[in-house]
Amino acid sequence: MAELYLLGVPGSPRPYRCCRKTKGEIRQRHPGLPGVWLFAAVAEIFRLEIDKKNKNMVSPIEATLDDFVRQYENTGACNDDIFETFTRNTDRYPFLKEHRDYIEQHRLGYGDRAFHYMWYLIIRHVQSRQLKPDMLEIGVFKGQVVSLWSLIAQTTLPELRVTGITPLSGKKIPGKWERFFKARFSAQYRKDLRDGNFYEETDYLRIIEGLFRRFSLEFTKFRLIRGYSTDGGVRGQVAGERFSVIYIDGDHSYDTVVLDIRNFSGLIVPGGLLVMDDASCDLPGTKFWKGHQGVSEACRTIESFGFKNILNVGHNRIYQKDK
C-alpha cells in the first residue's frame, strides 16, 4: 500500500496525500523506496489520461467522504493537504470544473474551488448511506451552492430535494465619505464590515434562475424560501421537516450564527451533516483563508447539540449528528 499512499489514489489509506511531491520530499519520507517517485509520476500521467477519456472518472479507485474522515487529523499539515487535494480534484471532474470556472468568471459566488469536490463527496455520501435526500442552504446569495447540488444530483442522486433560505436582497456598502464617518462613529458598521455582511443590491432571483438555466437545471425543482433565517415565519416553513445536510452561510455575526445553529441543527437526521462556512479561524493551517471570527467562535457551541466535527476543508467545517 506504500505506492498507493504516495500516489494519493482515492481510496488508499491516506487519500488526501497527493503525488505532487518532489523526488527529494518522497525520498525523505520513504528512504527505503528510492524509486517510488518515478512510479508515482508515471501513475499520475496515467490518471490524467483517464481524465481525458472519461468525463467523470478520475482514478481506478474513487474516494469517498468516509475515506477522508477515517484518516483526518486536525493538524496544519493535514488541513493544508486536504485543501490542496480537494482543490486539485475539483478540476479532475469536468462538470465540477466547468461550474466553478463559470462562477469565478462571472463573480457569482465566493468560497474556494476545493468546496466543489467537497460537495460532490457529501452528496455521494448521502446517496450511499441512504439518508433522507433533502438538503438545505441558509444564505443562497447568487445560487452557487444550490445549483451545484442540483448539478451533482443529476447523475448521483436524482431524487435530491434542494431548499434555500435567503432574503434575495443585499446590504450595500456605503459610499466613500459615509464609510469614512461610519468607520469612526458607528460600532454597528464596523461590526458588519468585520463580519462580511455587506452585499451588492441586485436582482438575485434573476441571477439564480439564470445560473440554473446555464447548466440546464430545473429551477422549478428548487424550493426557495424568501426571508431571513431569524424570521419566525421563515423557520415555520421548514418546521417539522428533516434534512440530511444543512449548510449555514447566512449572517456572519456571532449571535445570528448561534441562533441558526440552535434553530436548524435539530432538523438534521441522525447521521446527517451540518456544514459551516467561514468557520475555521480556530484551525491550524496556512494554505487557506480561515473565515470570520464570529462564525468560528459560534462553532464552539455545535458539539453541545449532539454533533462531532469529522472533517475540515479550508474554511468549511463538517459536523456529523450523533446516530
C-alpha positions in Angstrom: 0.0 0.0 0.0 3.0 2.3 0.2 2.7 3.1 -3.5 -1.0 4.0 -3.2 -0.2 6.2 -0.2 2.4 8.1 -2.2 0.2 8.3 -5.3 -2.7 9.7 -3.3 -5.0 7.4 -5.2 -8.5 7.9 -3.8 -9.4 5.0 -1.6 -5.9 4.5 -0.3 -5.1 4.7 3.4 -4.2 8.4 3.1 -6.3 9.5 0.1 -5.5 13.2 0.6 -1.8 12.7 0.3 -1.1 13.8 -3.2 1.7 12.6 -5.6 2.8 16.2 -6.3 5.7 15.7 -4.0 9.2 16.3 -5.3 11.6 13.4 -5.5 13.5 14.7 -2.5 10.4 15.0 -0.4 9.3 11.5 -1.2 12.8 10.0 -0.5 13.0 12.0 2.7 9.7 10.5 3.9 10.4 7.0 2.5 14.2 6.5 2.3 13.7 2.8 1.7 11.8 3.4 -1.5 14.2 5.3 -3.7 12.4 4.5 -7.0 8.9 5.1 -5.9 8.9 8.8 -7.1 9.2 7.6 -10.7 6.3 5.1 -10.3 4.2 8.0 -8.8 4.9 10.2 -11.7 4.0 7.5 -14.3 0.8 6.7 -12.4 -0.1 10.4 -12.3 0.2 10.6 -16.1 -2.0 7.5 -16.4 -4.6 9.1 -14.2 -4.6 12.3 -16.2 -5.1 10.2 -19.4 -8.2 8.7 -17.7 -9.4 12.2 -17.1 -9.3 12.9 -20.9 -11.2 9.7 -21.9 -13.9 9.6 -19.2 -15.8 12.7 -18.3 -16.5 11.8 -14.7 -13.8 9.2 -13.9 -10.7 10.4 -12.1 -9.0 7.2 -11.0 -9.4 3.5 -10.9 -10.4 3.8 -7.2 -12.7 6.7 -6.3 -12.5 8.2 -2.8 -15.5 8.6 -0.5 -16.1 11.0 2.3 -15.5 8.2 4.8 -12.0 7.6 3.3 -11.0 11.2 4.2 -12.8 11.2 7.6 -11.2 8.0 8.8 -7.7 9.4 8.2 -8.4 13.0 9.2 -6.3 14.8 11.8 -6.8 18.4 12.8 -3.2 19.4 12.2 -1.8 22.2 10.0 -0.2 19.7 7.6 -3.4 17.6 7.2 -5.7 20.7 6.8 -3.4 22.0 4.1 -3.2 18.6 2.4 -7.0 18.3 2.4 -7.4 21.8 1.0 -4.9 21.3 -1.8 -6.1 17.8 -2.8 -9.8 18.9 -2.9 -8.8 21.9 -5.0 -7.0 19.7 -7.4 -9.7 17.0 -7.5 -12.4 19.6 -8.4 -10.5 20.2 -11.7 -10.4 16.5 -12.4 -14.2 16.3 -12.8 -15.0 18.3 -15.9 -18.5 19.2 -14.8 -17.3 20.5 -11.4 -14.5 22.4 -13.1 -16.9 24.0 -15.6 -19.3 25.1 -12.9 -16.6 26.6 -10.7 -14.9 28.3 -13.7 -18.2 29.9 -14.6 -18.8 31.1 -11.0 -15.4 32.7 -10.9 -15.6 34.2 -14.4 -19.0 35.8 -13.7 -18.4 36.6 -10.0 -21.4 34.6 -8.9 -20.1 33.5 -5.5 -17.3 33.3 -3.0 -15.7 30.3 -1.3 -12.9 28.2 -2.7 -12.6 25.7 -5.6 -12.0 22.9 -3.1 -15.6 23.1 -2.0 -16.9 21.7 -5.2 -15.2 18.4 -4.7 -16.3 18.5 -1.0 -20.0 18.8 -2.1 -19.5 16.0 -4.6 -18.3 13.7 -1.8 -21.1 14.8 0.5 -23.9 14.1 -1.9 -22.4 10.7 -2.8 -22.3 10.1 0.9 -26.0 10.9 1.3 -26.8 8.5 -1.5 -24.6 5.7 -0.3 -25.9 5.9 3.3 -29.5 6.2 2.0 -30.0 9.3 4.1 -33.1 11.4 3.5 -32.5 13.1 0.2 -33.2 16.7 1.4 -30.6 19.4 1.7 -31.0 23.0 3.0 -28.8 26.0 2.5 -29.1 29.1 4.6 -27.8 32.1 2.7 -28.1 31.3 -1.0 -26.6 34.6 -2.4 -26.3 34.1 -6.2 -27.0 30.4 -6.2 -23.5 28.9 -6.5 -24.1 26.1 -4.0 -27.7 25.2 -4.6 -27.1 25.0 -8.4 -24.0 22.9 -7.7 -26.1 20.5 -5.6 -28.6 20.2 -8.3 -25.9 19.6 -10.9 -24.2 16.9 -8.9 -27.6 15.3 -8.2 -28.5 14.8 -11.9 -26.2 11.8 -12.1 -25.7 10.9 -8.4 -28.9 11.4 -6.5 -31.8 12.4 -8.9 -34.3 12.4 -6.1 -32.5 15.1 -4.1 -34.7 17.9 -2.9 -32.9 21.3 -2.5 -34.2 24.1 -0.3 -32.7 27.5 0.2 -33.5 30.3 2.7 -32.3 33.7 1.6 -33.6 37.3 1.6 -32.8 37.9 -2.2 -31.6 41.3 -1.2 -28.3 42.9 -0.5 -26.9 45.4 2.0 -24.9 47.9 0.0 -21.7 49.2 1.5 -21.9 53.0 1.9 -20.0 55.5 -0.3 -16.5 56.7 0.4 -17.3 59.6 2.7 -20.1 57.8 4.5 -17.7 54.9 5.1 -15.1 57.3 6.5 -17.5 58.7 9.1 -19.2 55.4 10.0 -15.9 53.7 10.4 -15.2 56.2 13.2 -18.6 56.7 14.8 -20.7 53.6 14.1 -19.9 50.4 16.1 -22.6 48.5 14.1 -21.0 49.5 10.8 -17.6 48.3 12.0 -19.2 45.0 13.1 -21.0 44.4 9.8 -17.8 45.2 7.9 -15.8 42.8 10.1 -18.4 40.1 9.7 -18.6 40.4 6.0 -22.3 41.3 6.0 -22.3 43.8 3.1 -23.6 42.6 -0.3 -24.5 44.5 -3.5 -28.1 45.4 -4.4 -29.1 43.4 -7.4 -31.8 41.1 -8.8 -30.7 37.9 -7.0 -33.7 35.9 -8.2 -32.9 36.6 -11.8 -29.3 35.7 -11.3 -30.1 32.4 -9.6 -32.6 31.5 -12.3 -30.0 32.3 -15.0 -27.4 30.1 -13.3 -29.8 27.2 -13.3 -30.7 27.8 -16.9 -27.0 28.0 -17.9 -26.4 24.4 -16.6 -29.7 23.0 -17.9 -31.1 22.6 -14.4 -34.8 22.7 -13.5 -35.3 25.8 -11.4 -38.9 24.7 -10.5 -37.4 21.8 -8.5 -35.5 24.2 -6.3 -37.6 25.3 -3.3 -36.8 28.9 -2.5 -37.9 30.4 0.8 -37.5 34.2 0.7 -36.6 35.8 4.0 -34.1 35.8 6.9 -33.4 32.6 8.9 -34.1 34.6 12.1 -37.7 35.3 11.0 -40.1 33.0 12.8 -42.3 32.8 9.7 -39.4 31.6 7.6 -38.5 29.0 10.2 -42.1 27.9 10.3 -42.0 26.9 6.7 -39.4 24.1 7.4 -40.6 23.3 11.0 -41.0 19.6 11.4 -39.1 18.8 8.2 -35.9 16.7 8.2 -32.7 17.2 6.2 -29.7 15.0 5.6 -27.5 18.1 5.2 -27.8 21.7 6.3 -25.3 24.3 5.1 -25.2 27.5 7.2 -23.8 30.5 5.3 -26.0 33.4 6.3 -25.3 36.4 8.5 -21.8 36.0 9.9 -22.3 37.7 13.3 -21.8 35.5 16.3 -25.3 36.0 17.7 -27.0 35.2 14.5 -24.8 32.1 13.7 -25.5 30.7 17.2 -29.3 31.2 16.6 -29.0 29.4 13.2 -27.2 26.5 14.8 -29.8 26.3 17.6 -32.8 26.7 15.3 -31.8 24.5 12.5 -29.5 21.8 13.8 -32.5 19.9 15.2 -33.8 19.4 11.7 -30.9 17.2 10.7 -31.5 13.4 10.7 -29.3 11.2 12.9 -26.0 10.6 11.0 -26.7 13.7 8.9 -24.3 16.6 8.3 -24.1 20.2 9.4 -21.6 22.2 7.3 -20.5 25.6 8.5 -19.0 28.2 6.1 -16.4 30.8 7.0 -15.7 28.9 10.2 -12.0 27.9 10.5 -10.3 30.7 12.5 -9.5 28.2 15.2 -7.9 25.7 12.9 -4.2 25.2 12.1 -3.1 25.5 8.5 -1.5 28.1 6.2 -2.8 27.4 2.7 -6.4 28.6 3.0 -8.4 31.7 4.1 -10.0 30.9 7.5 -13.2 32.8 7.5 -14.8 35.1 10.2 -14.0 35.1 13.9 -17.7 35.4 14.9 -18.7 32.3 12.9 -15.6 30.4 14.2 -16.5 31.2 17.8 -20.1 30.2 17.3 -19.0 26.8 16.1 -17.7 26.0 19.5 -21.3 25.5 20.6 -22.1 22.9 18.0 -20.9 19.8 19.8 -23.3 20.6 22.7 -26.2 19.9 20.2 -25.0 16.4 19.6 -22.5 16.8 16.7 -18.9 15.8 16.1 -16.5 17.6 13.9 -15.4 15.0 11.4 -13.6 16.9 8.6 -12.5 20.4 7.7 -11.9 21.7 4.2 -10.5 25.2 4.2 -12.9 27.5 5.9 -15.7 24.9 5.7 -16.2 22.7 8.7 -18.2 19.4 8.6 -20.1 18.1 11.6 -22.0 14.8 11.9 -25.0 14.4 14.1 -24.9 11.5 16.6 -26.7 8.4 15.3 
